Amino acid sequence: MRVGMVGLGKLGTPVALALSLHGHDVMGFDLDPARMQKESFPHREVGPNGEPSIEPLLAKSTLRFGSLDDVVAHAEVIFVAVQTPHEPAYEGVTRIGDERADFDYRYLKGAVAEISQAVDALGEDRVVIVISTVLPGTVRREVLPLISERVKLCYNPFFIAMGTTIRDFLNPEFVLFGLRDPEAAETARKLYATLHDRPLYETSIENAELIKVAYNTFITMKVCFANTLMEICHKIDGCDVDQVTGALALAHDRLLSPAYLSGGMGDGGGCHPRDNIALSWLARELDLSYDWFEGVMRARENQTDWLADLVSAHHAARGFTHNRVGIYGRAFKAGTNLTVGSPSTLLTNLLVERGFEVEVYDPQIDAGACPFDEPRVYFVATKHPEFAAADWRFPAGSTIIDPWRYIAPRADVEVVPVGLGRSDLAADLRHVALRKGRAPVVPRPEA
């Protein structure tokens, strides 16, 4: 099938590549000419068979590029993978303020309007499939007024994770499809039948819009619940959060799957935090009786604040005369170099609030060797496998706080696994008033 992809960012390019690898004739377009090339891809993505990078596949692929008019003339189906960004204040890397906002739909509206104009100029009908994340009611309110009768529109958001986009696109749990035009739906069915045999869930566009953001925010709920259990287990002798969540993960009949059910850091990325904050805005717009989404994001923020408490307490217990701490990992999860919505960034900002000088290193992002070379309190914020390797060197005499419980004990550093009972970690409770008054516990550096 002849396919067009409008928008060649971290989502559009891998999906375009996946379609081309399955024999479809794919042509892409992006307003940024730097994205219309096959030599490199700036985001870390594994290939469909576990290849460490998609760049070799991209370079050899049949994917090609053209103007927007070229793409419209070429394609039977046009995917629109255009960003609907949130402002930085709504990405989940800073404290949640009192204000809320919807996503920014300017780029999506501009792309759809230009596609519609090109379709009209061509004089032929085209199936246009929007995959950008939007809040319920957006397509009807913002998009439909921009298109002509020749545009056969559907809404088809994906359930993918950054770093494994191609794998998730080709092996979905299900395909969500918001219907408006029967002809477009039939074309989409034929296209997806060439990729996999997973079920196609057809519903209204408004339902599909809500299902997409509900899916993402449900994940945040699971992560926050698991991190609540981690905090409980950390404060009670004999408790082990991995044992507790391991049992819950077996309850697949009533408690769904074990995915996302492990204590650690809050969830991140370009979808989950921002979708919760956007739905919090919608909750206010609709005057809901309770803003559940704010509660979830407050839990995520407060849990990260509690982890900052651990850093502060252990820093004070060690008696360091400096106020420097280090964070290992800035990516929002292992296996990617993306930092949008990263809980590591949120932790960094909360520690800076307390007066710490924070230095961050991520082997997937930063060039060169790790610069950490002095005894400090360090926090492992991203579960990169490098940090757990036997040959990874932490500065001797340091305290390493590990919320993932995957770093083995070491002779030259103190490793603090989070969520395995109080044990001898009395320093966790040394500054119990910190939660109430948020008084800084950072000692003044020596002059």
C-alpha positions as CSV (number, residue, x, y, z in Angstrom):
1,M,0.0,0.0,0.0
2,R,1.2,3.6,-0.7
3,V,1.6,5.3,2.7
4,G,2.4,8.8,3.7
5,M,3.9,10.0,7.0
6,V,3.5,13.7,8.0
7,G,5.8,14.3,10.9
8,L,9.1,12.5,11.2
9,G,10.0,12.9,14.9
10,K,10.5,10.2,17.5
11,L,7.2,8.5,16.7
12,G,6.8,9.2,12.9
13,T,10.1,8.0,11.7
14,P,10.1,4.6,13.5
15,V,6.6,3.9,12.4
16,A,7.4,4.9,8.8
17,L,10.4,2.6,8.9
18,A,8.2,-0.3,10.3
19,L,5.7,0.1,7.5
20,S,8.5,0.2,4.8
21,L,10.0,-3.0,6.3
22,H,6.7,-4.7,5.7
23,G,6.7,-3.9,2.0
24,H,4.7,-0.7,2.0
25,D,5.7,2.2,-0.2
26,V,6.3,4.9,2.3
27,M,7.0,8.6,1.7
28,G,7.5,11.0,4.6
29,F,7.4,14.8,5.1
30,D,8.5,17.1,7.9
31,L,8.7,20.8,8.3
32,D,12.3,20.3,9.6
33,P,14.4,19.3,6.6
34,A,17.0,17.8,9.0
35,R,14.5,15.0,9.7
36,M,14.1,14.1,6.1
37,Q,17.1,11.9,5.9
38,K,18.1,8.3,6.6
39,E,21.7,8.7,7.8
40,S,21.0,9.1,11.5
41,F,18.2,9.1,14.1
42,P,18.7,11.1,17.3
43,H,16.6,8.9,19.6
44,R,17.7,5.5,20.9
45,E,15.4,2.9,19.3
46,V,15.9,-0.9,19.1
47,G,15.0,-2.6,15.9
48,P,12.1,-5.1,15.4
49,N,14.4,-8.0,16.1
50,G,16.3,-6.5,19.0
51,E,18.9,-4.6,16.9
52,P,20.6,-2.1,19.2
53,S,19.8,0.8,16.8
54,I,17.4,1.4,13.9
55,E,20.0,3.5,12.0
56,P,21.3,0.6,9.8
57,L,17.7,-0.5,8.9
58,L,16.8,3.1,8.2
59,A,19.7,3.6,5.9
60,K,18.9,0.5,3.9
61,S,15.1,1.0,3.9
62,T,13.0,2.1,0.9
63,L,11.6,5.0,2.9
64,R,11.8,8.2,0.9
65,F,10.9,11.8,1.3
66,G,9.0,14.5,-0.6
67,S,7.1,17.7,-0.2
68,L,3.7,17.7,1.5
69,D,2.1,17.9,-2.0
70,D,4.3,14.9,-3.0
71,V,3.1,12.9,0.0
72,V,-0.6,13.6,-0.6
73,A,-0.3,12.7,-4.3
74,H,1.6,9.5,-3.5
75,A,-0.3,8.0,-0.5
76,E,-3.5,6.1,-0.2
77,V,-3.2,6.5,3.6
78,I,-1.6,9.5,5.3
79,F,-0.6,9.2,8.9
80,V,-0.3,12.5,10.8
81,A,2.3,12.1,13.6
82,V,2.5,15.8,14.6
83,Q,3.3,16.9,18.1
84,T,0.7,18.2,20.5
85,P,3.1,19.6,23.1
86,H,2.6,20.8,26.6
87,E,4.6,23.7,28.1
88,P,7.6,22.6,30.2
89,A,5.6,23.5,33.4
90,Y,3.3,20.6,32.5
91,E,5.8,17.9,31.7
92,G,6.1,16.5,35.3
93,V,9.6,17.6,35.9
94,T,8.8,20.5,38.3
95,R,6.3,20.9,41.1
96,I,2.7,21.1,40.0
97,G,1.4,24.6,40.1
98,D,-2.2,25.8,40.5
99,E,-2.7,26.4,36.8
100,R,-3.6,23.8,34.2
101,A,-3.6,23.8,30.4
102,D,-4.8,21.8,27.5
103,F,-2.2,20.5,24.9
104,D,-1.0,22.9,22.2
105,Y,-2.8,21.9,19.0
106,R,-1.3,24.5,16.7
107,Y,1.0,22.1,15.0
108,L,-1.7,19.5,14.5
109,K,-4.2,22.0,13.2
110,G,-1.7,23.5,10.8
111,A,-0.7,20.1,9.4
112,V,-4.3,18.9,9.0
113,A,-5.3,22.2,7.3
114,E,-2.4,22.0,4.9
115,I,-3.1,18.3,4.1
116,S,-6.7,19.2,3.4
117,Q,-5.7,22.0,1.0
118,A,-3.3,19.7,-0.8
119,V,-6.0,17.0,-1.1
120,D,-8.5,19.5,-2.5
121,A,-5.9,20.7,-5.0
122,L,-5.3,17.2,-6.1
123,G,-9.0,16.6,-6.5
124,E,-9.0,13.0,-5.1
125,D,-10.1,11.6,-1.8
126,R,-7.5,10.6,0.8
127,V,-7.6,8.6,4.0
128,V,-6.0,10.7,6.8
129,I,-5.2,9.0,10.1
130,V,-4.3,11.3,13.0
131,I,-2.2,9.5,15.7
132,S,-1.3,12.5,17.8
133,T,-2.4,12.5,21.5
134,V,-5.4,14.8,22.2
135,L,-8.0,15.2,24.9
136,P,-11.5,14.0,24.3
137,G,-13.6,16.3,22.1
138,T,-10.5,17.8,20.4
139,V,-10.9,16.3,16.9
140,R,-14.5,17.4,16.7
141,R,-13.8,20.9,18.0
142,E,-10.4,21.7,16.5
143,V,-9.8,19.4,13.6
144,L,-13.0,18.6,11.7
145,P,-13.7,22.3,10.9
146,L,-10.4,22.4,9.0
147,I,-11.0,19.5,6.5
148,S,-12.9,19.2,3.3
149,E,-15.2,16.3,2.3
150,R,-12.3,14.7,0.4
151,V,-10.5,14.0,3.6
152,K,-11.6,10.7,5.1
153,L,-10.5,11.2,8.7
154,C,-9.9,8.6,11.4
155,Y,-8.2,8.8,14.9
156,N,-5.7,6.1,15.6
157,P,-3.4,6.8,18.5
158,F,-0.7,4.2,19.3
159,F,0.2,2.5,22.5
160,I,3.9,2.5,22.2
161,A,6.9,3.2,24.4
162,M,9.9,5.3,23.4
163,G,12.8,3.1,22.7
164,T,10.7,0.2,21.5
165,T,8.4,2.0,19.1
166,I,8.7,-0.4,16.2
167,R,8.3,-3.5,18.3
168,D,5.2,-2.0,20.0
169,F,3.7,-0.8,16.8
170,L,4.1,-4.2,15.1
171,N,3.1,-6.2,18.2
172,P,0.3,-4.2,19.9
173,E,-2.1,-5.5,22.5
174,F,-4.8,-4.0,20.3
175,V,-5.3,-1.3,17.7
176,L,-7.5,1.6,18.7
177,F,-9.5,3.2,16.0
178,G,-11.8,6.1,16.3
179,L,-14.2,5.9,13.3
180,R,-15.8,8.7,11.3
181,D,-15.8,7.4,7.7
182,P,-16.5,3.7,6.8
183,E,-14.2,3.9,3.8
184,A,-11.3,5.0,5.8
185,A,-11.9,2.3,8.4
186,E,-11.9,-0.4,5.7
187,T,-8.6,0.9,4.3
188,A,-7.1,0.9,7.8
189,R,-8.2,-2.7,8.4
190,K,-6.5,-3.8,5.2
191,L,-3.3,-2.0,6.1
192,Y,-3.1,-3.4,9.6
193,A,-3.9,-6.9,8.3
194,T,-0.5,-6.8,6.6
195,L,1.3,-6.1,9.9
196,H,-0.3,-8.4,12.5
197,D,-3.4,-10.2,13.6
198,R,-4.1,-8.2,16.7
199,P,-7.7,-7.0,17.4
200,L,-8.9,-3.7,15.9
201,Y,-11.0,-1.9,18.5
202,E,-13.4,0.4,16.7
203,T,-15.3,3.1,18.5
204,S,-16.2,6.7,18.2
205,I,-13.5,9.3,17.9
206,E,-14.3,10.8,21.3
207,N,-14.1,7.4,22.9
208,A,-10.7,6.7,21.2
209,E,-9.4,10.1,22.4
210,L,-10.3,9.3,26.0
211,I,-9.1,5.7,25.8
212,K,-5.6,6.9,24.8
213,V,-5.1,9.3,27.7
214,A,-6.8,6.9,30.1
215,Y,-4.4,4.2,29.2
216,N,-1.4,6.4,29.9
217,T,-2.8,7.7,33.2
218,F,-3.7,4.2,34.3
219,I,0.0,3.4,34.1
220,T,0.9,6.4,36.3
221,M,-1.7,5.1,38.9
222,K,0.1,1.6,39.0
223,V,3.5,3.2,39.3
224,C,2.4,5.5,42.1
225,F,0.7,2.6,44.0
226,A,3.8,0.5,43.7
227,N,6.0,3.4,45.0
228,T,3.6,3.8,47.9
229,L,4.2,0.2,48.8
230,M,8.0,0.8,48.5
231,E,7.8,3.7,51.0
232,I,5.9,1.6,53.4
233,C,8.3,-1.3,53.1
234,H,11.3,1.0,53.5
235,K,9.9,2.1,56.9
236,I,9.0,-1.2,58.4
237,D,11.5,-3.9,59.5
238,G,11.1,-7.1,57.6
239,C,9.3,-5.7,54.6
240,D,10.6,-6.2,51.1
241,V,8.7,-4.3,48.3
242,D,9.8,-6.8,45.6
243,Q,8.3,-9.6,47.6
244,V,5.0,-7.7,48.1
245,T,4.6,-6.6,44.5
246,G,5.8,-10.0,43.3
247,A,2.8,-11.5,45.0
248,L,0.4,-8.9,43.6
249,A,1.8,-9.6,40.1
250,L,0.5,-13.1,40.4
251,A,-3.1,-11.9,40.7
252,H,-3.6,-11.7,37.0
253,D,-7.4,-12.4,37.2
254,R,-8.3,-9.4,39.3
255,L,-5.2,-7.1,39.3
256,L,-4.4,-7.3,35.6
257,S,-0.7,-7.7,34.7
258,P,2.6,-7.2,36.5
259,A,3.7,-4.5,34.1
260,Y,4.6,-1.3,35.9
261,L,4.1,-2.9,39.3
262,S,7.5,-2.4,40.9
263,G,8.8,0.2,43.3
264,G,11.3,2.7,41.9
265,M,11.0,6.2,40.4
266,G,7.9,7.8,39.1
267,D,6.9,7.2,35.5
268,G,8.0,9.7,32.9
269,G,8.3,10.3,29.1
270,G,6.4,12.5,26.8
271,C,3.0,11.0,27.5
272,H,2.2,9.9,31.1
273,P,2.9,13.0,33.2
274,R,1.6,15.5,30.7
275,D,-1.5,13.4,30.0
276,N,-2.4,13.4,33.7
277,I,-1.8,17.1,34.0
278,A,-3.9,17.8,30.9
279,L,-6.7,15.6,32.3
280,S,-6.5,17.5,35.5
281,W,-7.2,20.6,33.5
282,L,-10.1,18.9,31.9
283,A,-11.4,17.8,35.3
284,R,-11.5,21.5,36.3
285,E,-13.2,22.4,33.0
286,L,-15.9,19.8,33.6
287,D,-16.1,20.6,37.4
288,L,-15.6,17.0,38.3
289,S,-16.4,16.1,42.0
290,Y,-12.8,15.1,42.5
291,D,-9.7,15.7,40.4
292,W,-8.2,12.2,40.4
293,F,-5.5,13.1,38.0
294,E,-4.1,15.8,40.3
295,G,-4.1,13.3,43.1
296,V,-2.0,10.9,41.0
297,M,0.4,13.6,40.0
298,R,0.6,14.9,43.6
299,A,1.5,11.3,44.7
300,R,4.2,11.1,42.0
301,E,5.6,14.4,43.1
302,N,5.4,13.7,46.8
303,Q,7.0,10.3,46.4
304,T,9.9,12.0,44.6
305,D,10.1,14.5,47.4
306,W,10.4,11.6,49.8
307,L,13.3,10.3,47.8
308,A,14.8,13.7,48.1
309,D,14.3,13.4,51.9
310,L,16.5,10.2,51.8
311,V,19.2,12.1,49.9
312,S,19.1,14.9,52.5
313,A,19.0,12.6,55.5
314,H,22.0,10.5,54.3
315,H,23.9,13.6,53.3
316,A,23.5,15.0,56.8
317,A,24.3,11.7,58.4
318,R,27.6,11.4,56.5
319,G,28.6,14.8,57.8
320,F,29.8,16.1,54.4
321,T,31.0,19.7,54.6
322,H,30.0,20.4,51.0
323,N,26.5,20.5,49.6
324,R,27.1,18.6,46.4
325,V,25.2,15.5,45.4
326,G,25.2,13.4,42.3
327,I,22.5,11.7,40.2
328,Y,23.2,8.8,37.9
329,G,20.9,8.9,34.9
330,R,18.9,11.7,33.4
331,A,16.8,9.7,30.8
332,F,13.2,9.0,31.8
333,K,13.8,5.2,31.7
334,A,16.5,2.7,30.8
335,G,17.2,2.1,27.1
336,T,16.5,5.6,25.9
337,N,18.2,8.9,25.7
338,L,15.0,10.9,26.0
339,T,14.6,13.2,29.0
340,V,11.2,14.6,28.6
341,G,9.1,14.1,31.7
342,S,12.0,12.4,33.4
343,P,11.5,11.8,37.2
344,S,15.3,12.3,37.4
345,T,14.8,15.9,36.4
346,L,12.1,16.3,38.9
347,L,14.3,14.9,41.6
348,T,17.1,17.2,40.5
349,N,14.8,20.3,40.7
350,L,13.6,19.3,44.2
351,L,17.1,18.9,45.5
352,V,18.1,22.2,44.0
353,E,15.2,23.7,45.9
354,R,16.8,22.5,49.1
355,G,20.1,24.2,48.3
356,F,22.0,21.3,46.9
357,E,24.4,21.6,44.0
358,V,23.3,18.7,41.8
359,E,25.4,17.1,39.1
360,V,23.9,14.6,36.7
361,Y,25.5,12.0,34.5
362,D,23.9,9.6,32.0
363,P,26.0,7.2,29.9
364,Q,23.3,7.1,27.2
365,I,23.4,10.9,26.8
366,D,26.6,12.5,28.0
367,A,29.8,12.1,26.1
368,G,32.9,11.0,27.9
369,A,33.6,9.2,31.1
370,C,31.5,9.8,34.3
371,P,33.0,12.9,36.0
372,F,32.0,11.8,39.6
373,D,35.2,11.4,41.6
374,E,34.5,12.6,45.1
375,P,32.7,11.1,48.1
376,R,29.1,12.3,48.0
377,V,25.5,11.0,48.3
378,Y,24.6,9.7,44.9
379,F,21.2,8.6,43.7
380,V,20.6,6.1,40.8
381,A,17.6,7.7,39.1
382,T,17.6,5.7,35.8
383,K,17.9,2.0,35.8
384,H,20.6,1.8,33.2
385,P,22.4,-1.6,33.3
386,E,25.8,0.1,33.2
387,F,25.4,1.2,36.8
388,A,24.8,-2.3,38.1
389,A,27.8,-3.8,36.2
390,A,30.6,-5.1,38.3
391,D,33.1,-2.9,36.6
392,W,31.2,0.3,37.2
393,R,33.1,2.5,39.6
394,F,31.4,4.6,42.2
395,P,33.6,7.1,44.1
396,A,35.0,5.3,47.2
397,G,33.5,6.5,50.5
398,S,30.2,7.5,48.9
399,T,26.6,6.6,49.7
400,I,24.6,5.2,46.8
401,I,20.8,5.3,47.1
402,D,19.3,2.7,44.8
403,P,15.5,2.8,44.4
404,W,15.6,-0.1,42.0
405,R,17.4,-2.5,44.4
406,Y,19.6,-3.8,41.6
407,I,23.1,-2.7,42.6
408,A,25.0,-5.4,44.5
409,P,26.7,-4.5,47.9
410,R,30.2,-3.1,47.5
411,A,33.1,-2.9,49.9
412,D,34.1,0.7,49.1
413,V,30.7,2.4,49.1
414,E,27.5,2.2,51.1
415,V,24.7,1.0,48.9
416,V,21.2,1.9,50.3
417,P,18.5,-0.2,48.6
418,V,15.1,1.5,49.0
419,G,12.1,-0.5,50.0
420,L,13.8,-3.4,51.9
421,G,12.9,-2.4,55.5
422,R,14.6,0.1,57.8
423,S,17.4,-2.3,58.7
424,D,20.3,-0.1,59.9
425,L,19.3,3.0,57.9
426,A,18.3,5.1,60.9
427,A,19.5,8.1,59.0
428,D,16.3,8.0,56.9
429,L,14.4,9.1,60.0
430,R,17.0,11.5,61.4
431,H,15.3,14.6,59.9
432,V,11.7,13.6,60.2
433,A,10.6,17.2,60.5
434,L,11.8,17.8,57.0
435,R,8.5,16.7,55.5
436,K,6.5,19.3,57.5
437,G,8.6,22.4,57.4
438,R,10.8,21.6,54.4
439,A,13.6,23.2,56.3
440,P,16.9,22.7,54.5
441,V,19.2,20.1,56.0
442,V,22.2,21.1,53.8
443,P,25.3,22.1,55.8
444,R,27.1,25.2,54.8
445,P,30.2,24.4,52.8
446,E,33.4,25.3,54.3
447,A,34.7,28.8,53.3
